[in-house]
């Protein structure tokens, strides 16, 4: 094999590795979920605190609404139609939503990328719209139990939404993306279903954590657990970013990619050895002719 072919194959394998890292190795969070409670009709800024990024994608439930780049105009995306004339960007790439509506009550995700388009981290914003005029705007009134927990599983698999250590927990309410309530759990008791689409697929752990079975692509969502102590006293909120991957013939997509990368490395090594042996053979022949 010529050196050019070896270089092409090497470049392909490196591209494959980078693609895998960007699309399937998302594992870091920029920090704790930012909980914001504002009044209907007001404006909100989804503030970015990081500095070492070059571009940001904004979405809710995998629905892309905008792309921002520090110092550049906002680029509206496919699902921005619900925000017509209401999305703007700041100089640092943060997102501003004006004239908030009740339907804007969602968990938003900002995915940050570096200069080489490699993934850096994801920041979640738990935005609630309060209709009471007594509520001050842009105040984070919800206490986070901890940083966002990013969980990965496969189609048909299971995942546990583990609660942080808290000895005074009385019960926990679970919902999807700040909107659809799915269950209520209590330490030491069975799960109470609120959403019929999860019948037979949820169970409560001894500490009140929630376990999900037989995962589908529809289960790839942002889940929220609101933790209460006795007498309905609010304690804190924990966010879970669940990702579901496909499985091919018993192998996860991650395993398939790793096997493909291993094959690339073996093929490249083989052809390099063959090329080296041919070179040595040619040099040996030339030396014998010169003698």
Buried (B, 14 or more C-beta within 10 A) or exposed (E): BEEEEBEEBBEEBEEBBEEBEBEBEBEEBBBBBBBBBBBBEBBBBBBBEBEEBBBBBBBBBEBBBBBBBBEEEBEBBEBBEBBEEBBBBBEBBBBBBBEBEEEBBBBBBBBBBEEEEEBBBBBBBBBBBBEEEEBEBEEEEBEBBBBBBBBBBBBEBEBBBBBBEBEEBBBBBBBBBBEEBBBBBBBEEEBBBBBEEBEEBBBBBEBBBBBBBEBEEEBBBBBBBBBBBEEEEEBBBBBBBBBBBEBEEEEBBBBBBBEBBEEBEEBBEEBBEEBEEEEEEEEEEEEEEEE
